[in-house]
Amino acid sequence: MSSSSALLIPPGDIHRAWWKESSVYQIWPASFKDSNDDGVGDIPGIVSKLDYIRDLGVDIVWLCPSYKSPQVDMGYDIADYYSIADEYGTVADVENLIKGCHDRGMKLLMDLVVNHTSDQHEWFKKSRSSKDSEFRDWYVWKPPRIDENGTRHPPNNWVSHFQGSVWEWDEPTGEYYLHLYAVEQPDLNWENPKVRKAVHDIVRFWLDKGADGFRMDVINFISKDQAFPDAPVQDPDAIWQWGDKYYANGPRLHEYLQGIGAILKEYDTFSVGEMPFVKDTDEVLKAVRYDRGEINMIFNFEHVDIDHGPHGDKFKPGSWKLTDLKAFFERWQVFMYNNGGWNALYWENHDQPRSIDRYVNPPSALRPAAGKMLAIVLALHAGSPFIYQGQEIGMGNVPIEWGIEEYKDIDCLNHWKGLLETKQFDTQAQQTARQEYQKKSRDNARTPVQWSSAPNGGFTGENVKPWMSVNPEYTRVNAEDQVKDPQSLYHFWASVLKLRKAYLDIFVYGNYELVDRDNQEVYAYTRTYGTSQALVLANWTDRDLSWNAATHKADQFKEILLDSYESARAAQGQFAGEQWTLRPYEAVVVLLK
């Protein structure tokens, strides 16, 4: 095989754990399944589909925030961590969901959102009531900066993730509060030990209910540089600048993570942290190395930022090459393997567009083939695979014809509003913005799951208006049809996850090595454990390709383990000899001698 910097660690030195061998299915509750025909998905609707999830072959169900919330940011603005939103159900419903998962041999992962709360949380209401409130320092409050003309300005120049300044002026108390996200999402002050104690109590509450761990929302933002300095000017045309240098992976982050980690260890749970803006490998390793006592793995963002425009603006056009994607995976695959860390593998989630459109964008007839190729390439890397609802059937982005009135994403809507306010937002600029929303908006992942070809895709009742429009593709892309079809993408995902477990040593604990690194049309890598080796090979184009197996010493194959076009047995003859032909978006897994 082609050489790389990967170091083959003796199998006996690999730290084994149940969560490394697991795969995860993520659920966005509002859009999963509506059980009571009110147009919004709910917890009982999830329970009704647990057999469908189990049959996919996953081990863990991740439930996105379902707590009481005004839903400014679709549940990531929490008003009460101990209650469930009325539209989703009750705490008893979550207990029933936990039991349903456990009865089927699966675990349940809750969402922990503790960088910020809703401004409707009692903590914040008390905090903003008075400077003398005992809850004042539960949040980050700062006085204004006053210039030489006596004009008031925010404490620094940081930009919010949802556009504008991160500071909101509070007239009654005469100070600004920090919100890295929406104005209605004030940041908690983790410097306050009472805040940390309150978070620990929340963690214990849900673990005592039977939850098996947490996905932690923007968890690396909880420690900020307490000087709150101005950010460097990266975009000279913008008033507000990215301040992640001062709030991502702050000075006390690992202390705070170890506080949570001690509780998680007590319960033998699973944890994954969302950590944007992190490219420092040492910082990542501190968070995820198995002997650090913090979290099990993180979501890295480099590959989902790959199509963003200049200055990290996702709503500006960007471009990328296949070698960029391969380089990202190689870097983190090799680093984690060599240093006792672990990767979270994902193409999609509630914040990202659909992978078939983003990474491939194939002709309509080849969408299932592209989905199968993406399944093999992702899930057989080293790490734990995450599948987002609808990904297993190949759901796509929203139609380009949708007007802005169809969008619900606060990030999108704030961006559109900001453009309108520039007064230079002509027809061409509007068209460009709409194109980028259709490619990258979070709404792409939040359309209701397409369960059948019935009206509303079987998500809710026939005469009910769903909270968000159903993608009209549901008549040809839906779960009911795919469950019936053994050749469907749904069943192929099940085959990939089954193969991963059948060859646990190779695909979970094996070494990773990128093959044919500079090829812009083929994605290939090997996984090696001891004397056992498998090759994963994928054609990233919509045409037939010839690949010289002999050049990469792959022609001495033992058997085909999985092929995205046909049965492994039928594919055997195709990969004999030195020159292999790959059909459009074909992916194959080969066991080598």
C-alpha positions in Angstrom: 0.0 0.0 0.0 1.0 3.6 -0.4 3.0 4.8 2.6 1.8 7.3 5.1 2.9 8.6 8.5 0.6 6.1 10.3 2.3 4.1 13.0 1.0 0.6 13.5 0.3 0.2 17.2 0.4 -3.4 18.5 -3.2 -4.6 18.9 -2.6 -5.3 22.6 -1.9 -1.6 23.2 -5.3 -0.4 21.9 -7.8 0.8 24.6 -11.0 -1.1 23.9 -14.4 0.2 25.0 -18.1 -0.5 24.3 -18.7 3.0 22.9 -15.9 2.6 20.3 -17.8 -0.4 18.9 -21.1 1.5 18.8 -22.9 3.5 16.1 -25.3 6.4 16.8 -28.6 7.5 15.3 -29.4 11.1 15.8 -33.0 12.4 16.2 -34.3 15.9 15.8 -37.6 15.5 17.6 -39.7 18.2 16.0 -39.2 16.5 12.6 -39.0 12.8 13.4 -42.6 11.5 13.8 -45.8 13.2 14.9 -48.0 10.9 17.0 -50.9 13.2 17.9 -51.4 15.1 14.6 -50.5 18.6 15.9 -47.9 19.0 13.1 -44.9 18.6 15.4 -42.9 15.5 16.1 -42.8 14.2 19.6 -41.3 11.6 22.0 -44.2 9.0 21.6 -43.6 9.3 17.8 -40.0 8.3 18.3 -41.0 5.4 20.5 -43.3 4.2 17.7 -40.3 3.9 15.4 -37.7 2.2 17.7 -38.0 -1.1 15.8 -37.1 0.7 12.6 -34.0 2.3 14.3 -33.0 -1.0 15.9 -33.3 -2.9 12.5 -30.8 -0.4 11.0 -28.2 -1.9 13.4 -27.3 1.1 15.5 -26.5 0.9 19.2 -27.2 4.4 20.6 -30.1 6.9 19.9 -29.2 10.5 20.4 -32.1 12.7 21.2 -31.6 16.4 20.4 -32.8 18.9 22.9 -36.4 18.2 24.0 -36.5 20.4 27.1 -38.9 23.2 27.9 -37.9 26.0 25.5 -39.4 29.1 23.7 -37.9 27.5 20.5 -36.0 30.6 19.4 -33.2 28.3 18.3 -35.3 25.1 18.0 -34.7 23.9 21.6 -31.1 25.0 22.0 -32.5 27.9 24.2 -33.5 25.9 27.3 -35.9 27.4 29.8 -36.0 24.4 32.1 -33.6 21.5 32.1 -35.8 19.3 34.2 -39.0 19.6 32.0 -39.9 18.5 28.5 -41.4 20.9 26.0 -45.2 20.4 25.9 -45.2 19.8 22.1 -42.7 16.9 22.6 -44.4 15.2 25.6 -43.4 14.7 29.2 -40.6 13.4 31.4 -42.6 10.2 31.6 -42.4 9.9 27.8 -38.6 10.3 27.9 -38.5 7.6 30.6 -40.6 5.4 28.3 -38.2 6.2 25.4 -35.2 5.2 27.6 -36.9 1.9 28.5 -37.8 1.3 24.8 -34.2 1.7 23.8 -32.9 -0.5 26.6 -35.5 -3.2 25.8 -34.1 -3.3 22.3 -30.5 -3.4 23.3 -29.9 0.3 22.5 -28.8 3.2 24.7 -30.1 6.7 24.8 -28.0 9.8 24.6 -29.4 13.1 25.8 -28.3 16.6 24.7 -26.5 18.8 27.2 -26.7 22.5 26.3 -24.9 24.4 29.1 -22.9 27.1 27.4 -26.1 29.2 27.4 -29.7 29.0 28.4 -32.9 30.7 27.2 -33.5 34.3 28.4 -36.7 32.8 29.8 -34.9 30.5 32.2 -35.5 31.5 35.8 -31.8 31.9 36.4 -31.6 34.6 33.8 -34.8 36.3 34.8 -33.3 36.7 38.3 -29.9 37.6 36.9 -31.2 40.6 34.9 -33.6 41.7 37.6 -30.9 43.6 39.5 -27.2 44.1 39.8 -27.6 43.0 43.4 -29.4 39.7 42.5 -27.7 36.5 43.8 -28.0 35.2 40.3 -26.3 38.2 38.7 -22.9 36.5 38.2 -24.5 33.3 36.8 -24.2 35.1 33.4 -21.6 37.3 31.8 -22.4 41.0 32.4 -20.1 43.9 31.4 -20.3 47.7 31.5 -20.3 49.6 28.1 -17.3 51.1 26.5 -17.7 54.9 26.2 -15.8 56.7 23.5 -14.5 60.3 23.6 -17.9 61.6 22.3 -19.7 59.9 25.2 -21.2 57.2 22.9 -21.9 53.8 24.3 -20.4 50.7 22.7 -20.4 47.0 23.4 -17.5 45.7 25.5 -15.7 44.2 22.5 -16.0 43.5 18.8 -16.9 39.9 18.8 -19.5 38.7 16.2 -22.4 36.4 17.1 -22.8 33.1 15.4 -26.3 34.3 14.4 -25.1 37.7 13.0 -24.4 41.0 14.8 -22.7 41.7 18.1 -22.4 39.1 20.9 -23.4 41.8 23.4 -27.0 42.9 24.1 -27.7 46.1 26.1 -30.0 45.8 29.1 -31.4 49.2 29.8 -32.8 48.5 33.4 -29.4 47.5 34.8 -27.2 49.5 32.5 -24.9 46.7 31.3 -24.4 44.3 28.4 -24.8 40.6 28.6 -22.9 38.1 26.4 -24.7 35.8 23.9 -22.5 33.9 21.5 -25.7 32.9 19.7 -29.1 34.5 19.6 -30.0 37.5 21.8 -32.4 35.2 23.6 -29.5 32.8 24.5 -27.4 34.4 27.2 -24.1 32.7 28.0 -23.7 31.1 31.5 -20.7 32.2 33.6 -18.8 29.0 34.3 -16.3 30.9 36.5 -19.1 30.8 39.1 -18.9 27.5 41.0 -22.7 27.6 41.6 -23.2 27.4 37.9 -20.9 24.3 37.7 -22.8 22.7 40.6 -26.1 23.4 38.9 -24.9 21.7 35.7 -23.6 18.7 37.6 -27.1 18.4 39.2 -28.7 18.3 35.7 -26.3 15.7 34.5 -27.1 13.4 37.5 -30.8 14.0 37.2 -31.0 12.5 33.7 -28.4 9.8 34.3 -30.5 8.7 37.3 -33.5 8.5 34.9 -31.6 5.9 32.9 -30.0 8.1 30.2 -26.7 6.6 29.0 -24.7 9.8 28.4 -24.7 13.1 26.7 -23.9 15.0 23.5 -22.5 18.3 24.7 -23.4 21.4 22.7 -20.5 23.8 21.9 -18.9 22.5 25.1 -15.5 24.0 24.3 -17.1 27.5 24.6 -17.8 27.3 28.4 -14.4 28.8 29.4 -13.7 32.3 28.1 -10.7 34.6 28.4 -11.8 36.8 31.3 -10.2 39.9 29.8 -12.7 39.7 26.9 -10.3 41.5 24.5 -11.2 42.7 21.0 -10.8 40.0 18.3 -8.2 40.5 15.5 -9.7 42.1 12.4 -10.0 39.3 9.8 -12.7 40.9 7.6 -12.0 44.6 7.2 -15.5 45.1 5.7 -17.3 43.8 8.8 -17.9 45.7 12.1 -17.9 42.5 14.2 -15.1 39.9 14.1 -14.7 36.3 15.1 -13.6 36.1 18.7 -13.2 32.4 18.9 -9.5 32.9 19.9 -10.8 34.0 23.3 -13.8 31.7 23.9 -13.0 28.4 22.1 -10.9 26.1 24.3 -10.5 28.7 27.0 -8.1 28.6 29.9 -10.2 26.5 32.3 -11.9 24.2 29.8 -10.3 21.0 30.8 -10.9 21.6 34.5 -14.6 22.1 33.7 -14.7 19.0 31.5 -13.1 16.8 34.1 -15.7 17.9 36.6 -18.4 16.6 34.3 -16.3 13.6 33.3 -16.0 12.4 36.9 -19.8 12.0 37.0 -19.9 10.3 33.6 -17.3 7.8 34.7 -19.3 7.0 37.8 -22.2 6.0 35.6 -20.1 4.3 32.8 -21.7 6.5 30.2 -20.9 7.8 26.7 -20.1 11.4 25.8 -19.4 13.3 22.7 -18.6 17.0 22.6 -19.3 19.5 19.9 -16.1 21.6 19.6 -16.1 24.2 16.8 -13.0 26.2 15.9 -10.6 23.5 17.1 -7.6 22.7 15.0 -5.0 22.4 17.7 -4.4 18.6 18.0 -3.0 18.9 21.5 -6.2 20.7 22.7 -8.4 18.0 21.2 -6.3 15.2 22.7 -6.6 16.7 26.2 -10.4 16.5 25.8 -10.7 12.9 24.4 -7.6 10.8 25.3 -9.0 7.8 27.1 -7.0 8.4 30.3 -7.9 12.1 30.7 -11.3 11.6 32.2 -13.1 14.3 30.1 -15.2 13.2 27.1 -15.0 10.2 24.8 -14.9 12.0 21.4 -15.6 15.3 19.7 -17.3 16.5 16.6 -14.6 18.1 14.4 -15.9 20.8 12.0 -13.2 21.1 9.3 -14.9 18.8 6.8 -18.4 20.5 7.2 -16.8 23.9 6.8 -15.1 22.8 3.6 -17.5 24.7 1.3 -17.7 27.9 3.3 -16.7 31.2 1.7 -14.1 33.8 2.6 -13.6 34.6 6.4 -15.6 31.5 7.3 -18.9 32.9 6.0 -20.9 29.8 5.1 -23.4 31.9 3.2 -20.8 32.9 0.7 -19.8 30.6 -2.2 -16.8 28.3 -1.4 -15.1 25.5 -3.3 -13.2 22.4 -2.4 -11.5 19.3 -3.9 -11.7 15.6 -3.0 -8.1 15.8 -1.9 -9.1 18.4 0.7 -11.6 16.0 2.2 -9.2 13.1 2.2 -6.5 15.3 3.8 -8.9 16.2 6.7 -9.7 12.6 7.4 -6.2 11.4 7.1 -4.9 14.0 9.6 -7.4 13.1 12.3 -7.5 9.4 11.6 -3.7 9.0 12.0 -3.5 11.5 14.9 -6.2 9.9 17.0 -5.0 6.4 16.4 -1.4 7.2 17.4 -2.3 9.1 20.5 -5.1 7.2 22.2 -7.9 9.5 21.0 -11.1 8.7 19.1 -13.1 10.2 16.2 -16.8 10.9 15.8 -17.6 10.2 12.2 -20.4 12.1 10.5 -21.5 13.6 7.3 -24.8 15.1 8.5 -26.5 16.4 11.6 -29.2 18.9 12.6 -26.9 21.8 11.7 -25.6 20.6 8.3 -27.1 20.1 4.9 -27.7 16.7 3.4 -24.5 14.8 2.5 -25.6 13.5 -1.0 -26.1 17.1 -2.1 -23.2 18.6 -0.3 -20.4 16.1 -1.0 -21.5 14.6 -4.3 -24.5 16.3 -5.9 -25.1 13.5 -8.4 -27.7 13.1 -11.2 -31.1 12.1 -9.8 -30.9 8.5 -11.0 -27.5 8.0 -9.2 -28.5 9.4 -5.8 -29.0 6.0 -4.2 -25.5 4.9 -5.5 -24.0 8.1 -4.1 -25.6 7.5 -0.8 -24.2 4.0 -0.6 -20.8 5.2 -1.5 -20.9 7.8 1.3 -22.1 5.2 3.8 -19.1 2.9 3.1 -16.5 5.7 3.0 -17.6 7.2 6.3 -18.5 4.3 8.5 -15.4 2.2 7.9 -13.0 4.9 9.0 -11.6 4.6 12.5 -14.2 6.1 14.9 -17.8 5.8 15.8 -20.3 6.5 13.0 -23.2 8.9 13.5 -26.2 8.7 11.2 -28.7 11.6 11.1 -32.4 10.9 10.7 -33.3 10.5 7.0 -29.7 10.0 6.0 -30.3 6.3 5.9 -32.8 6.7 3.2 -31.0 9.4 1.3 -33.1 12.5 2.0 -32.0 15.6 0.1 -31.7 19.3 0.6 -34.8 21.6 0.3 -35.9 22.4 -3.2 -34.2 25.4 -4.8 -37.7 26.7 -5.7 -38.5 27.3 -2.0 -38.8 31.0 -1.1 -37.4 32.5 2.0 -40.8 32.2 3.7 -40.3 28.5 3.9 -37.1 28.8 5.9 -37.1 28.5 9.8 -33.4 28.7 10.6 -32.7 31.8 12.7 -29.2 31.9 11.3 -30.5 32.1 7.7 -33.3 34.6 8.5 -30.9 36.9 10.4 -28.5 36.8 7.5 -31.3 37.6 5.0 -32.5 40.5 7.3 -28.9 41.8 7.5 -28.6 41.8 3.7 -31.9 43.6 3.3 -30.7 46.3 5.7 -27.6 47.1 3.6 -29.9 48.6 0.9 -27.5 47.2 -1.7 -29.3 43.9 -1.9 -30.2 43.7 -5.6 -31.8 40.8 -7.4 -28.5 39.1 -8.1 -27.4 39.3 -4.5 -30.8 37.8 -3.4 -30.4 35.0 -5.9 -26.8 34.2 -4.7 -28.0 34.2 -1.0 -30.9 31.9 -1.8 -28.6 29.5 -3.6 -26.3 29.4 -0.6 -29.2 28.8 1.8 -30.4 25.9 -0.4 -26.9 24.4 -0.2 -26.0 25.1 3.4 -28.9 26.2 5.6 -29.7 24.2 8.7 -33.2 23.8 7.4 -32.0 21.2 4.9 -31.6 18.8 7.8 -34.8 19.8 9.6 -37.5 19.0 7.1 -39.8 16.2 8.4 -38.7 12.6 8.0 -40.3 11.0 4.9 -41.9 7.9 6.3 -44.1 7.0 3.3 -45.6 8.3 0.1 -48.8 9.3 1.9 -49.6 13.0 2.2 -47.1 14.9 4.4 -44.8 12.0 3.9 -46.5 10.1 6.7 -44.9 12.4 9.2 -48.2 13.7 10.4 -51.9 13.5 9.6 -53.2 14.0 6.0 -55.1 17.2 6.8 -52.5 18.6 9.2 -50.1 21.5 8.4 -46.6 20.3 9.6 -44.5 22.9 11.5 -42.1 22.9 8.5 -43.0 21.9 4.9 -42.2 18.3 3.9 -39.7 18.0 1.1 -41.8 17.1 -2.0 -39.3 14.3 -2.8 -41.2 12.1 -0.3 -43.2 10.4 -3.0 -40.0 8.7 -4.4 -37.7 8.8 -1.3 -39.3 7.4 1.8 -38.7 4.8 4.6 -41.7 2.6 3.8 -40.5 1.9 0.3 -36.9 1.3 1.3 -37.7 -1.1 4.2 -39.6 -3.2 1.6 -36.7 -3.1 -0.9 -33.7 -5.2 0.1 -31.5 -3.3 -2.3 -32.3 0.1 -0.8 -30.0 2.6 0.8 -31.6 1.8 4.2 -30.7 -1.9 4.0 -27.3 -1.0 2.7 -26.6 1.2 5.7 -27.5 -1.8 7.8 -25.1 -4.0 5.8 -22.2 -1.5 6.4 -22.9 -1.4 10.1 -23.1 -5.2 10.3 -19.8 -5.5 8.4 -18.1 -3.1 10.8 -19.1 -5.3 13.7 -18.4 -8.6 11.9 -14.8 -7.4 11.4 -14.4 -5.5 14.6 -10.7 -5.8 14.9 -10.1 -4.3 11.5 -12.8 -1.6 11.2 -12.9 -0.5 14.8 -9.5 -1.1 16.2 -7.4 -1.3 13.0 -4.8 1.1 11.8 -5.8 3.6 9.0 -3.7 4.4 5.9 -4.7 6.6 3.0 -4.2 5.2 -0.5 -3.7 7.0 -3.8 -3.6 10.3 -1.9 -3.5 12.7 -4.9 -6.3 11.1 -6.9 -9.2 13.6 -7.3 -11.7 10.9 -8.4 -11.0 8.0 -6.1 -11.2 7.8 -2.3 -9.3 4.8 -1.0 -7.8 3.7 2.3 -6.8 0.6 4.2 -7.6 -0.6 7.7 -5.1 -3.0 9.2 -5.1 -5.0 12.4 -2.1 -7.4 12.9 -1.9 -9.4 9.7 -5.4 -8.7 8.6 -6.0 -5.9 6.1 -9.0 -4.5 4.2 -9.2 -1.9 1.4 -12.0 0.6 1.1 -12.3 1.9 -2.4 -14.8 4.4 -3.8 -15.4 6.1 -7.2 -16.3 9.7 -6.4 -17.6 10.4 -10.0 -20.7 9.8 -12.0 -18.9 7.7 -14.7 -16.9 4.5 -15.0 -13.4 4.7 -13.8 -10.4 2.4 -14.2 -8.1 2.0 -11.1 -4.7 0.4 -11.2 -4.8 -2.0 -8.3 -1.3 -3.3 -9.0 0.2 0.2 -8.5 -1.1 0.2 -4.9 -0.4 -3.5 -4.3 -4.1 -4.1 -3.9 -4.5 -6.8 -6.6 -3.7 -9.6 -4.2 -7.2 -9.6 -2.8 -8.7 -12.4 -0.8 -12.4 -11.7 -1.1 -15.0 -9.0 -1.6 -16.7 -8.2 1.7 -19.2 -5.6 0.4 -20.0 -3.9 -2.8 -22.4 -1.0 -3.2 -23.8 -2.3 -6.6 -24.5 -6.0 -6.0 -23.8 -8.9 -3.8 -20.2 -9.5 -2.7 -20.2 -12.8 -4.6 -21.4 -11.3 -7.8 -18.7 -8.6 -7.6 -15.8 -11.0 -7.2 -14.9 -11.3 -10.9 -14.9 -7.5 -11.4 -11.8 -7.0 -9.1 -9.6 -9.7 -10.5 -6.3 -8.7 -12.1 -4.3 -5.5 -12.0 -6.8 -3.1 -13.5 -10.2 -2.6 -11.7 -13.2 -0.9 -13.2 -15.4 1.1 -10.9 -19.0 2.0 -11.9 -20.4 5.5 -11.1 -20.2 6.1 -7.3 -19.3 2.5 -6.8 -17.7 1.6 -3.4 -16.2 -1.7 -2.5 -14.6 -3.3 0.6 -11.9 -5.8 -0.2 -10.2 -8.2 2.2 -6.6 -8.4 1.2 -4.2 -11.4 1.6 
